[in-house]
Amino acid sequence: MTPETMIPLAKAIVMSVGAFAPALGVGLIGSKAMEAIGRNPEAAGKIFVPMLLGMAFAEAIAIYALVVAFTL
């Protein structure tokens, strides 16, 4: 395979791995936060902000993967 055909394949691999891992992380963060709120509804205010921060940091990893795919 020539380098011209490898570039789209490399971009696809970067984006697939770079999107799968953060999606899994965001799902787990949201799941555990909702489970914690379900067990202790009074703690919803204390759980909500760290949940959003964790999701934002996980999504930042997906954005980094997008930047890497654009630079290839």
C-alpha positions as CSV (number, residue, x, y, z in Angstrom):
1,M,0.0,0.0,0.0
2,T,1.2,3.5,-0.8
3,P,1.4,6.3,1.7
4,E,-1.5,8.0,0.0
5,T,-3.8,5.1,0.9
6,M,-2.4,4.7,4.4
7,I,-3.3,8.2,5.5
8,P,-7.1,7.7,5.4
9,L,-6.7,4.4,7.2
10,A,-4.5,6.0,9.9
11,K,-7.1,8.8,10.4
12,A,-9.9,6.2,10.7
13,I,-8.0,4.2,13.3
14,V,-7.1,7.3,15.3
15,M,-10.7,8.6,15.4
16,S,-12.2,5.2,16.1
17,V,-9.9,4.5,19.1
18,G,-10.0,8.2,20.1
19,A,-13.8,8.2,20.1
20,F,-14.4,4.8,21.6
21,A,-12.4,5.2,24.8
22,P,-13.9,8.6,25.8
23,A,-17.4,7.4,25.0
24,L,-16.9,4.4,27.3
25,G,-15.5,6.8,30.0
26,V,-18.4,9.2,29.7
27,G,-20.8,6.3,29.9
28,L,-19.2,4.9,33.0
29,I,-19.0,8.3,34.7
30,G,-22.7,9.0,34.0
31,S,-23.7,5.6,35.1
32,K,-21.9,5.7,38.4
33,A,-23.0,9.2,39.1
34,M,-26.7,8.3,38.5
35,E,-26.2,5.2,40.7
36,A,-24.8,7.3,43.5
37,I,-27.6,9.9,43.2
38,G,-30.1,7.1,43.2
39,R,-28.7,5.7,46.5
40,N,-28.4,9.1,48.1
41,P,-30.6,11.8,46.5
42,E,-29.5,14.5,48.9
43,A,-25.9,14.3,47.6
44,A,-27.0,15.2,44.0
45,G,-25.5,18.7,44.3
46,K,-22.1,17.4,45.4
47,I,-22.0,14.7,42.7
48,F,-23.2,16.7,39.8
49,V,-20.3,19.1,39.4
50,P,-17.5,16.5,39.6
51,M,-19.5,14.3,37.2
52,L,-19.6,17.2,34.6
53,L,-15.9,17.9,35.1
54,G,-15.0,14.2,34.6
55,M,-17.2,14.1,31.5
56,A,-15.5,17.3,30.1
57,F,-12.0,15.9,30.7
58,A,-13.0,12.6,29.0
59,E,-14.4,14.5,26.0
60,A,-11.2,16.5,25.8
61,I,-9.4,13.3,24.9
62,A,-11.8,12.8,22.0
63,I,-11.0,16.4,20.8
64,Y,-7.3,15.6,21.0
65,A,-7.8,12.6,18.8
66,L,-9.7,14.7,16.3
67,V,-6.8,17.2,16.2
68,V,-4.4,14.4,15.6
69,A,-6.5,13.0,12.8
70,F,-6.6,16.5,11.2
71,T,-2.8,16.8,11.4
72,L,-2.2,13.5,9.7
